[in-house]
Amino acid sequence: MAPPKKDTEALTLRLSRSMIDAIDERRRLEADIPTRPEMIRRVLEKWLQIDTEQQ
């Protein structure tokens, strides 16, 4: 899944090494091994219950 092309804004975020390691571990469980930013988008979409395919 690629990031949306329209109506987006860059975001800089600092995370602890342990959180980055946890994200990387979870990424490896995905069939397509998403990038870190994509994995964070997926987590946020699920947590916020946003259906990006309808946007």
PyMOL commands that set and color helices and strands:
alter all, ss='L'
color gray80, all
select helices_A, chain A and resi 17-27+36-48+52-54
alter helices_A, ss='H'
color red, helices_A
deselect
rebuild
show_as cartoon
